[in-house]
Amino acid sequence: MRFWDLNQLCFTKVTCTLALAMGILDIKDGKINVLATLGKPPCGSTKDELNCGRPLGLRMHEGSLYVVDAYLGLFKVSVETGKARLLLSQIAGVKPTFLNDLDIDSNGVIYISDSCRKWQRREFMYPCLEGTGSGRLIRFDPHNNSTEVLIDGLHFANGVQLSPDEDFVLVVEGIFARILRYHLKGHKKGQVDTFVENLPGVPDNIRPSSGGGYWLCDAVPHGPGFSLFDFLAPRPLIRRLLTQLFSLDLLVKFPAPSIMVYELNAQGEIVRSFWDLHQGHLGICSEVNEHDGVLYTGSIRSPFIGRFDLTKMKKT
């Protein structure tokens, strides 16, 4: 099966769960099945997303799968039956159109990124080109169904990851190529600072590494040669013209020169990195996930899961 528009992966000891445009897939014993669809069919294309939904963020917690759908909200899904229960469909009385990622603390409190309030998920290139900030980091407590906006005005809020001790939560701010840190405990509780900035590309999701740090992959790395993203960044007029002259489908097809996967330590320093130098063979990287010594990557453009055995890869 070809995994078109694969955004995230989630592992248990025996299964791998995928979030795709067609729904949530489950891989077990070499067999691929549709675990759940959250909206109404048909599904599989961008024009179907408003009704079918578009699952993005995936996390396992206490034996259940938690899923953030860009349009439909937050769901709790049984990995045995595929039955989905809606937990959150509105934020401050407004339906979302671009929820993105989540993480869950040991008490079951959920942290969710809202990439943009102006554009829908299927228009994701437009907030990148526009460059304005309407993203948020949101805390949702399922015990009393309360929501709280922790950070507002983010420029394309993306991956979310709690620290190992749950003393802070990280949120990727894609357009600015940085990661912000919201402190949950200690004398800085409630404060926001920069965990790392000037990353070597436009990061997408963030996930823990076995070394106590974090894995990221850049959807659009900075590198030698021409970079459309770098060219457009200081040229708002050209960005505006592109949105008027070209369709979103065409804009997405501009090639990424390479893919970079890298590990940050607990202080936000890059400690190792790996590159796909085959003219963007892996497509636009959406996530890297470490499981049993192997890195797995998802892509919104390549129809497969990337697999990297860490024991066989050279450090840079």
JOGI-V456540 format. One record per residue. N is the residue number from 0. RES is the residue in one letter. PHI is phi in whole degrees, 0 to 359 (999 if undefined). D_CENTER is the distance of its C-alpha to the mean C-alpha in whole Angstrom. Layout:
N:RES:PHI:D_CENTER / N:RES:PHI:D_CENTER
//
This chain:
0:M:999:22 / 1:R:267:20 / 2:F:264:16 / 3:W:290:16 / 4:D:59:12 / 5:L:276:10 / 6:N:260:7 / 7:Q:219:7 / 8:L:233:10 / 9:C:215:12 / 10:F:248:15 / 11:T:241:19 / 12:K:293:22 / 13:V:235:23 / 14:T:225:20 / 15:C:234:17 / 16:T:250:15 / 17:L:237:12 / 18:A:253:11 / 19:L:229:12 / 20:A:299:14 / 21:M:281:17 / 22:G:138:16 / 23:I:255:15 / 24:L:256:17 / 25:D:233:19 / 26:I:249:20 / 27:K:214:23 / 28:D:55:26 / 29:G:79:25 / 30:K:252:25 / 31:I:251:22 / 32:N:227:22 / 33:V:279:21 / 34:L:283:20 / 35:A:198:19 / 36:T:238:19 / 37:L:264:18 / 38:G:246:20 / 39:K:254:23 / 40:P:293:24 / 41:P:284:24 / 42:C:229:20 / 43:G:123:19 / 44:S:232:19 / 45:T:296:17 / 46:K:291:21 / 47:D:270:20 / 48:E:297:17 / 49:L:299:19 / 50:N:264:21 / 51:C:282:19 / 52:G:89:16 / 53:R:215:12 / 54:P:296:11 / 55:L:235:7 / 56:G:285:6 / 57:L:230:9 / 58:R:211:12 / 59:M:265:15 / 60:H:209:18 / 61:E:52:21 / 62:G:84:21 / 63:S:244:19 / 64:L:263:16 / 65:Y:255:14 / 66:V:232:12 / 67:V:262:10 / 68:D:258:11 / 69:A:306:11 / 70:Y:254:15 / 71:L:268:16 / 72:G:116:15 / 73:L:256:15 / 74:F:233:16 / 75:K:248:18 / 76:V:242:19 / 77:S:285:22 / 78:V:282:21 / 79:E:273:25 / 80:T:252:25 / 81:G:80:22 / 82:K:291:23 / 83:A:249:21 / 84:R:242:22 / 85:L:284:20 / 86:L:257:20 / 87:L:210:19 / 88:S:239:19 / 89:Q:221:20 / 90:I:234:19 / 91:A:55:23 / 92:G:80:24 / 93:V:240:22 / 94:K:288:20 / 95:P:283:16 / 96:T:231:15 / 97:F:203:11 / 98:L:295:10 / 99:N:232:6 / 100:D:223:5 / 101:L:204:8 / 102:D:214:11 / 103:I:230:15 / 104:D:274:18 / 105:S:293:21 / 106:N:267:23 / 107:G:89:20 / 108:V:284:19 / 109:I:246:15 / 110:Y:250:13 / 111:I:231:11 / 112:S:263:9 / 113:D:244:11 / 114:S:296:10 / 115:C:197:13 / 116:R:262:16 / 117:K:269:18 / 118:W:250:16 / 119:Q:273:15 / 120:R:304:12 / 121:R:291:14 / 122:E:250:15 / 123:F:300:12 / 124:M:288:15 / 125:Y:293:17 / 126:P:296:15 / 127:C:294:15 / 128:L:284:18 / 129:E:289:20 / 130:G:80:18 / 131:T:267:19 / 132:G:251:17 / 133:S:227:17 / 134:G:276:13 / 135:R:216:14 / 136:L:249:13 / 137:I:238:15 / 138:R:252:17 / 139:F:238:18 / 140:D:256:21 / 141:P:290:22 / 142:H:288:25 / 143:N:231:26 / 144:N:58:24 / 145:S:263:23 / 146:T:236:21 / 147:E:216:20 / 148:V:276:19 / 149:L:273:18 / 150:I:225:17 / 151:D:238:18 / 152:G:78:18 / 153:L:284:15 / 154:H:265:14 / 155:F:62:11 / 156:A:296:9 / 157:N:227:5 / 158:G:299:4 / 159:V:232:8 / 160:Q:207:10 / 161:L:283:14 / 162:S:288:17 / 163:P:304:19 / 164:D:267:22 / 165:E:59:20 / 166:D:269:21 / 167:F:206:18 / 168:V:235:15 / 169:L:260:12 / 170:V:224:10 / 171:V:281:9 / 172:E:251:11 / 173:G:300:10 / 174:I:298:13 / 175:F:271:15 / 176:A:53:14 / 177:R:213:14 / 178:I:235:13 / 179:L:263:15 / 180:R:236:16 / 181:Y:253:18 / 182:H:280:21 / 183:L:256:22 / 184:K:219:25 / 185:G:81:28 / 186:H:289:30 / 187:K:262:26 / 188:K:308:25 / 189:G:88:24 / 190:Q:266:23 / 191:V:241:20 / 192:D:218:21 / 193:T:269:19 / 194:F:282:18 / 195:V:203:17 / 196:E:225:18 / 197:N:54:19 / 198:L:292:16 / 199:P:282:17 / 200:G:171:15 / 201:V:263:12 / 202:P:282:9 / 203:D:247:5 / 204:N:273:4 / 205:I:225:7 / 206:R:219:9 / 207:P:290:13 / 208:S:253:16 / 209:S:292:19 / 210:G:273:21 / 211:G:91:20 / 212:G:250:17 / 213:Y:215:14 / 214:W:259:12 / 215:L:223:10 / 216:C:225:10 / 217:D:266:11 / 218:A:297:10 / 219:V:225:14 / 220:P:287:16 / 221:H:278:19 / 222:G:190:22 / 223:P:294:26 / 224:G:90:27 / 225:F:286:26 / 226:S:237:22 / 227:L:299:22 / 228:F:297:19 / 229:D:295:21 / 230:F:295:24 / 231:L:279:23 / 232:A:308:22 / 233:P:267:25 / 234:R:234:27 / 235:P:297:26 / 236:L:295:28 / 237:I:293:27 / 238:R:299:24 / 239:R:297:25 / 240:L:297:28 / 241:L:300:25 / 242:T:292:23 / 243:Q:273:27 / 244:L:265:28 / 245:F:237:25 / 246:S:285:23 / 247:L:299:19 / 248:D:301:20 / 249:L:286:22 / 250:L:298:20 / 251:V:294:17 / 252:K:278:19 / 253:F:299:20 / 254:P:290:20 / 255:A:271:18 / 256:P:295:21 / 257:S:195:19 / 258:I:237:16 / 259:M:239:15 / 260:V:245:14 / 261:Y:213:15 / 262:E:247:16 / 263:L:261:17 / 264:N:276:19 / 265:A:294:20 / 266:Q:264:21 / 267:G:88:18 / 268:E:267:20 / 269:I:287:19 / 270:V:253:22 / 271:R:197:21 / 272:S:211:19 / 273:F:226:19 / 274:W:236:19 / 275:D:261:20 / 276:L:260:23 / 277:H:268:23 / 278:Q:54:23 / 279:G:70:19 / 280:H:304:20 / 281:L:275:16 / 282:G:74:15 / 283:I:277:12 / 284:C:289:10 / 285:S:253:6 / 286:E:199:6 / 287:V:235:10 / 288:N:227:11 / 289:E:268:15 / 290:H:211:17 / 291:D:53:21 / 292:G:79:21 / 293:V:236:19 / 294:L:264:16 / 295:Y:242:14 / 296:T:240:12 / 297:G:251:10 / 298:S:213:11 / 299:I:278:11 / 300:R:234:14 / 301:S:269:16 / 302:P:271:17 / 303:F:201:17 / 304:I:265:15 / 305:G:279:16 / 306:R:227:18 / 307:F:231:19 / 308:D:278:22 / 309:L:297:22 / 310:T:289:26 / 311:K:250:27 / 312:M:253:24 / 313:K:277:26 / 314:K:278:25 / 315:T:240:25
//
